[in-house]
Amino acid sequence: MERAKLSSIQFFLLLFMFEMGTAVVVGHMIAAKKDAWLSLLLGMGGGLMLFLISYGLFRYYPSLPLTAYARKIFGPYIGWIVGLLYTIFFLYVAARNVREFSEVLITATMPEIPLLVVAMLFVLTICYVLYLGIEVFARTAEILGVSLIFIGIIGNLFVYVTGTVDPNNLKPVLEYGWKPILETAFYRPMFLIFPFGEAFVFAMLFPYLNRADAVKKIGVASLIVSGLILSYNAALNVAVLGVSEVLRSPFPLLATVGKINFLEFIQRLDALVVITLLITVFFKAGIYLYCSVIGMVDLFRLKNHQQMIFPAGLILAFLSVMMADDMAEHTEEGGTVYIMYAAIPLLIILPVVMLLVAFIRHRLTK
């Protein structure tokens, strides 16, 4: 790992924008329908539990990243394989995020631009900042985080001023009972994993923090803030568009902002959504890519991370384009292959097993 330290505010902003990621634009509310905002709150509660599991592992191994303490827990051979699985998984999820951003950008602003060109330019930008170091990446989060807040305020202001918000679209609450809400939060597609459970990737970054005692407090606060905003965003989309249009739209926020028409003068503010997604996915994909590279450096005992950033970035760009033929296939893969066969084992089952084994090892050592 490089010699770097992250401040508390940098950690808060990195985790906040990581959680926002593509979740702020992409809609996953088929089962819960108008009660998706409630499913998000329940998923946030489950995500907090998963974050506390990663924090528990950090307390046992405060100076080691995930790939290193996996070898301490499972032994050098099984632990190495576990670390490799996480390294590949991080790169795969980064590719999913790059693909979703590229699809939104092409849909909203540049329909004639090839998908590979958009993905390549975006990934190279991420690679350049990461090449300068994680501290530079974190300072960039401080700057762009302020811009993100400003864009959010402006966008919400115009949505309300335009008069397109109809709270009656959210009524009645719990129209279909708790079953679809619980299915959306914890089954398929599950908000427990996307986006809250994905914060387990920060187990690779915890050793960088300059205040280890503040990890729990700041991490929980960031998850709660991001969860409340995502829940509000889901409710706003339904209030503006209605349930049927939200279900039909692959990018509900884009459709919501597209309704803005203030005095027949301020229209077509799709760029606000694209800029928001650009900022959030820049950090989410960047964190995943950086953690994957750190995993490679740790597992293969390389001298530094810089030599691996651009090769890993090229793999990431091509993988994002090749993983699906279109957005429909990409979404279907996310609800089956990603959730069931990758995310649940690596973000729920293995962390729980690692924490139990680490607890037993430390008790036996004492």
C-alpha positions as CSV (number, residue, x, y, z in Angstrom):
1,M,0.0,0.0,0.0
2,E,1.2,3.5,-0.7
3,R,2.1,5.8,2.1
4,A,-1.0,8.0,2.4
5,K,-3.5,9.2,4.9
6,L,-7.1,10.2,4.5
7,S,-8.9,12.7,6.7
8,S,-12.3,12.1,8.3
9,I,-14.1,14.5,5.9
10,Q,-12.4,12.8,2.9
11,F,-13.5,9.4,4.1
12,F,-17.1,10.7,4.7
13,L,-17.3,12.2,1.2
14,L,-15.7,9.2,-0.6
15,L,-18.2,6.8,1.1
16,F,-21.1,9.2,0.4
17,M,-20.4,9.5,-3.3
18,F,-19.6,5.8,-3.5
19,E,-23.1,5.0,-2.2
20,M,-24.8,7.5,-4.5
21,G,-22.9,6.1,-7.5
22,T,-25.3,4.8,-10.2
23,A,-28.0,4.2,-7.6
24,V,-29.1,7.8,-7.8
25,V,-30.1,7.4,-11.5
26,V,-30.8,3.7,-12.1
27,G,-34.2,2.4,-11.0
28,H,-34.6,-0.9,-9.2
29,M,-38.1,-0.8,-7.7
30,I,-40.1,-3.3,-9.7
31,A,-41.6,-5.2,-6.7
32,A,-42.0,-2.3,-4.2
33,K,-43.3,0.1,-6.8
34,K,-44.4,3.4,-5.1
35,D,-43.0,2.1,-1.8
36,A,-39.4,1.8,-3.1
37,W,-38.4,4.6,-0.8
38,L,-39.3,2.5,2.2
39,S,-37.4,-0.5,0.7
40,L,-34.3,1.7,0.5
41,L,-34.5,2.6,4.1
42,L,-34.8,-1.1,5.1
43,G,-31.9,-1.9,2.8
44,M,-29.9,0.9,4.5
45,G,-30.5,-0.7,7.8
46,G,-29.1,-4.0,6.5
47,G,-26.2,-2.2,4.9
48,L,-25.3,-0.7,8.3
49,M,-25.0,-4.2,9.7
50,L,-22.7,-5.3,6.9
51,F,-20.6,-2.2,7.5
52,L,-20.3,-3.0,11.1
53,I,-19.0,-6.5,10.1
54,S,-16.2,-4.9,8.0
55,Y,-15.5,-2.5,10.9
56,G,-15.2,-5.6,13.2
57,L,-12.6,-7.1,10.9
58,F,-10.8,-3.8,10.8
59,R,-10.5,-3.8,14.6
60,Y,-8.8,-7.2,14.5
61,Y,-6.5,-6.2,11.7
62,P,-6.1,-2.4,11.8
63,S,-3.0,-2.1,9.6
64,L,-4.0,-4.7,6.9
65,P,-6.2,-4.4,3.8
66,L,-8.9,-7.1,3.1
67,T,-6.7,-9.2,0.8
68,A,-3.9,-9.3,3.5
69,Y,-6.0,-10.3,6.5
70,A,-7.9,-12.9,4.4
71,R,-4.6,-14.8,4.4
72,K,-4.3,-14.3,8.2
73,I,-7.8,-15.7,8.7
74,F,-7.9,-18.6,6.2
75,G,-4.2,-19.4,5.9
76,P,-1.8,-18.5,3.1
77,Y,-3.3,-20.6,0.3
78,I,-7.1,-20.4,0.8
79,G,-6.7,-16.8,1.9
80,W,-4.8,-16.0,-1.3
81,I,-7.6,-17.4,-3.4
82,V,-10.2,-15.4,-1.4
83,G,-8.2,-12.3,-1.9
84,L,-8.0,-13.0,-5.7
85,L,-11.7,-13.5,-5.8
86,Y,-12.3,-10.1,-4.2
87,T,-9.7,-8.4,-6.5
88,I,-11.6,-9.8,-9.6
89,F,-14.9,-8.9,-8.1
90,F,-13.9,-5.3,-7.5
91,L,-12.8,-4.9,-11.1
92,Y,-16.0,-6.5,-12.4
93,V,-18.2,-4.1,-10.3
94,A,-16.2,-1.1,-11.5
95,A,-16.9,-2.2,-15.1
96,R,-20.6,-2.4,-14.3
97,N,-20.6,1.1,-13.1
98,V,-18.6,2.4,-16.0
99,R,-21.1,0.7,-18.4
100,E,-24.1,2.3,-16.7
101,F,-22.5,5.8,-16.8
102,S,-21.7,5.4,-20.5
103,E,-25.2,4.3,-21.3
104,V,-26.7,7.3,-19.5
105,L,-24.3,9.7,-21.2
106,I,-25.0,8.3,-24.7
107,T,-28.8,8.2,-24.1
108,A,-28.9,11.8,-22.8
109,T,-26.4,13.8,-24.7
110,M,-24.3,11.9,-27.3
111,P,-26.2,9.1,-29.1
112,E,-23.8,8.9,-32.0
113,I,-20.6,8.3,-29.9
114,P,-19.4,4.7,-29.7
115,L,-19.8,3.1,-26.3
116,L,-16.1,2.1,-26.2
117,V,-14.9,5.7,-26.8
118,V,-17.0,7.0,-23.8
119,A,-15.8,4.2,-21.5
120,M,-12.2,4.5,-22.5
121,L,-12.0,8.3,-22.0
122,F,-13.8,8.1,-18.7
123,V,-11.6,5.2,-17.4
124,L,-8.4,7.0,-18.5
125,T,-9.4,10.0,-16.5
126,I,-9.9,7.9,-13.4
127,C,-6.6,6.2,-14.0
128,Y,-4.7,9.5,-14.2
129,V,-6.1,10.7,-10.9
130,L,-5.4,7.4,-9.2
131,Y,-1.9,7.4,-10.6
132,L,-1.2,10.6,-8.7
133,G,-2.2,8.8,-5.4
134,I,-5.2,8.1,-3.2
135,E,-4.6,11.4,-1.4
136,V,-5.1,13.4,-4.6
137,F,-8.2,11.3,-5.3
138,A,-9.6,12.1,-1.9
139,R,-8.9,15.8,-2.2
140,T,-10.7,15.7,-5.6
141,A,-13.7,14.4,-3.6
142,E,-13.6,17.4,-1.3
143,I,-13.8,19.7,-4.3
144,L,-16.4,17.9,-6.4
145,G,-18.5,17.0,-3.3
146,V,-19.4,20.7,-3.0
147,S,-20.3,20.9,-6.7
148,L,-22.5,17.8,-6.2
149,I,-24.4,19.4,-3.3
150,F,-24.9,22.6,-5.3
151,I,-26.2,20.7,-8.4
152,G,-28.6,18.7,-6.2
153,I,-30.1,21.9,-4.7
154,I,-30.5,23.5,-8.1
155,G,-32.1,20.5,-9.6
156,N,-34.6,20.0,-6.8
157,L,-35.5,23.7,-6.7
158,F,-36.5,23.7,-10.4
159,V,-38.4,20.4,-10.0
160,Y,-40.6,22.0,-7.3
161,V,-40.9,25.4,-8.9
162,T,-42.1,23.8,-12.2
163,G,-45.0,22.2,-10.2
164,T,-44.6,18.7,-11.5
165,V,-44.5,17.1,-8.0
166,D,-47.7,15.3,-7.1
167,P,-47.6,13.8,-3.6
168,N,-50.8,11.8,-4.4
169,N,-48.7,9.5,-6.6
170,L,-47.2,8.2,-3.4
171,K,-50.5,7.2,-1.9
172,P,-51.6,4.9,-0.5
173,V,-48.5,3.9,1.4
174,L,-48.1,0.1,1.8
175,E,-50.8,-0.5,-0.9
176,Y,-49.5,-4.0,-1.6
177,G,-48.3,-4.8,2.0
178,W,-44.9,-5.5,3.3
179,K,-44.0,-8.5,1.1
180,P,-42.9,-6.6,-2.1
181,I,-41.0,-4.0,0.1
182,L,-39.1,-6.8,1.9
183,E,-38.4,-8.5,-1.5
184,T,-37.0,-5.4,-3.0
185,A,-34.9,-4.6,0.1
186,F,-33.5,-8.1,0.8
187,Y,-34.3,-10.5,-2.1
188,R,-34.1,-9.5,-5.8
189,P,-33.0,-7.0,-6.7
190,M,-31.8,-6.2,-3.2
191,F,-31.1,-2.8,-1.8
192,L,-29.1,-4.5,0.9
193,I,-26.4,-5.2,-1.7
194,F,-26.9,-2.3,-4.1
195,P,-25.7,0.1,-3.0
196,F,-25.3,-0.3,0.8
197,G,-23.6,-3.7,1.0
198,E,-21.0,-2.7,-1.6
199,A,-19.4,-0.5,1.1
200,F,-17.5,-3.6,2.1
201,V,-14.9,-2.6,-0.5
202,F,-13.7,0.1,2.0
203,A,-12.1,-2.7,4.0
204,M,-9.3,-2.1,1.5
205,L,-9.1,1.6,2.5
206,F,-9.5,1.6,6.3
207,P,-5.7,1.4,6.9
208,Y,-5.3,4.7,5.1
209,L,-7.5,6.6,7.6
210,N,-5.6,9.0,10.0
211,R,-8.2,8.5,12.7
212,A,-8.9,4.8,13.2
213,D,-11.2,5.6,16.1
214,A,-13.6,7.5,13.9
215,V,-14.1,4.9,11.3
216,K,-17.4,3.5,12.8
217,K,-18.9,6.9,13.6
218,I,-18.1,8.5,10.2
219,G,-19.0,5.4,8.2
220,V,-22.4,5.0,9.8
221,A,-23.1,8.7,9.4
222,S,-22.2,8.7,5.7
223,L,-24.3,5.6,5.0
224,I,-27.3,7.1,6.8
225,V,-27.1,10.4,4.9
226,S,-26.7,8.7,1.5
227,G,-29.6,6.3,2.3
228,L,-31.9,9.1,3.2
229,I,-31.1,11.0,0.0
230,L,-31.6,7.9,-2.1
231,S,-34.9,7.2,-0.4
232,Y,-36.0,10.8,-1.0
233,N,-34.9,10.5,-4.6
234,A,-37.0,7.4,-5.2
235,A,-40.0,9.1,-3.7
236,L,-39.5,12.2,-5.8
237,N,-39.3,10.2,-9.0
238,V,-42.6,8.5,-8.2
239,A,-44.2,11.9,-7.2
240,V,-43.2,13.4,-10.5
241,L,-43.6,10.6,-13.0
242,G,-46.0,8.2,-11.4
243,V,-45.4,4.5,-10.8
244,S,-46.0,3.3,-14.4
245,E,-43.6,5.7,-16.0
246,V,-40.9,5.0,-13.4
247,L,-41.2,1.3,-14.0
248,R,-40.8,1.8,-17.7
249,S,-37.8,4.1,-17.5
250,P,-34.3,2.6,-17.1
251,F,-33.1,6.0,-15.7
252,P,-36.0,7.5,-13.7
253,L,-34.1,10.6,-12.5
254,L,-33.3,11.5,-16.1
255,A,-37.0,11.4,-16.9
256,T,-37.8,13.4,-13.7
257,V,-35.4,16.2,-14.6
258,G,-36.7,16.1,-18.2
259,K,-40.1,17.3,-16.9
260,I,-38.6,20.7,-15.8
261,N,-40.0,23.5,-17.9
262,F,-39.8,26.8,-16.1
263,L,-41.5,29.7,-17.9
264,E,-40.9,28.0,-21.3
265,F,-37.3,29.1,-20.8
266,I,-35.4,26.8,-18.5
267,Q,-35.7,23.3,-20.1
268,R,-33.6,20.3,-21.0
269,L,-31.6,20.1,-17.8
270,D,-30.5,16.6,-18.5
271,A,-27.0,17.8,-18.2
272,L,-27.5,18.1,-14.4
273,V,-28.2,14.4,-14.2
274,V,-25.2,13.6,-16.4
275,I,-22.9,15.7,-14.3
276,T,-24.2,14.2,-11.1
277,L,-23.6,10.7,-12.5
278,L,-20.2,11.7,-13.8
279,I,-19.1,12.8,-10.3
280,T,-20.6,9.9,-8.3
281,V,-19.5,7.1,-10.7
282,F,-16.1,8.7,-11.1
283,F,-15.5,8.0,-7.4
284,K,-17.3,4.7,-7.2
285,A,-15.6,3.2,-10.2
286,G,-12.3,4.8,-9.0
287,I,-12.5,3.3,-5.6
288,Y,-13.3,-0.1,-7.0
289,L,-10.5,0.1,-9.5
290,Y,-8.0,1.3,-6.9
291,C,-8.9,-1.4,-4.4
292,S,-8.6,-4.0,-7.2
293,V,-5.1,-2.7,-8.0
294,I,-4.1,-2.7,-4.3
295,G,-5.3,-6.3,-4.1
296,M,-3.1,-7.2,-7.1
297,V,-0.1,-5.5,-5.6
298,D,-0.6,-7.3,-2.3
299,L,-1.3,-10.7,-3.7
300,F,1.5,-10.7,-6.3
301,R,3.9,-8.7,-4.2
302,L,4.6,-6.0,-6.7
303,K,6.7,-3.0,-5.9
304,N,4.1,-0.3,-6.2
305,H,0.5,0.2,-7.4
306,Q,1.3,2.7,-10.2
307,Q,2.6,0.2,-12.7
308,M,-0.8,-1.7,-12.5
309,I,-3.3,1.2,-12.7
310,F,-3.3,1.8,-16.5
311,P,-3.3,-1.9,-17.5
312,A,-6.1,-2.6,-15.1
313,G,-7.9,0.5,-16.4
314,L,-7.7,-0.9,-20.0
315,I,-9.2,-4.2,-18.9
316,L,-11.9,-2.3,-17.0
317,A,-12.9,-0.3,-20.1
318,F,-13.1,-3.2,-22.5
319,L,-14.9,-5.4,-19.9
320,S,-17.5,-2.7,-19.4
321,V,-18.3,-2.8,-23.1
322,M,-18.2,-6.5,-23.6
323,M,-20.2,-7.6,-20.5
324,A,-23.6,-7.1,-22.2
325,D,-25.0,-6.3,-25.6
326,D,-27.4,-3.6,-24.3
327,M,-28.8,-2.0,-21.2
328,A,-31.6,-4.5,-20.8
329,E,-29.2,-7.5,-20.8
330,H,-26.9,-5.6,-18.4
331,T,-29.8,-5.0,-16.0
332,E,-30.9,-8.6,-16.1
333,E,-27.4,-9.8,-15.4
334,G,-27.2,-7.4,-12.5
335,G,-30.3,-9.0,-10.9
336,T,-29.2,-12.6,-11.4
337,V,-25.5,-13.2,-11.9
338,Y,-24.1,-10.2,-10.0
339,I,-26.5,-10.4,-7.0
340,M,-27.0,-14.1,-6.6
341,Y,-23.6,-15.6,-7.6
342,A,-21.1,-12.8,-6.8
343,A,-22.4,-10.2,-4.4
344,I,-24.2,-12.4,-1.8
345,P,-21.2,-14.8,-1.3
346,L,-18.6,-12.0,-1.3
347,L,-20.4,-9.2,0.5
348,I,-22.5,-11.1,3.0
349,I,-21.5,-14.7,3.5
350,L,-17.7,-14.5,3.4
351,P,-17.5,-11.3,5.6
352,V,-19.6,-13.1,8.3
353,V,-17.4,-16.2,8.0
354,M,-14.2,-14.2,8.3
355,L,-15.4,-12.3,11.3
356,L,-16.4,-15.5,13.1
357,V,-13.1,-17.1,12.3
358,A,-11.1,-14.0,13.3
359,F,-13.1,-13.9,16.6
360,I,-12.4,-17.5,17.3
361,R,-8.7,-17.2,16.5
362,H,-8.3,-14.2,18.8
363,R,-10.1,-15.9,21.6
364,L,-7.9,-19.0,21.2
365,T,-4.8,-16.8,21.1
366,K,-5.8,-15.1,24.4
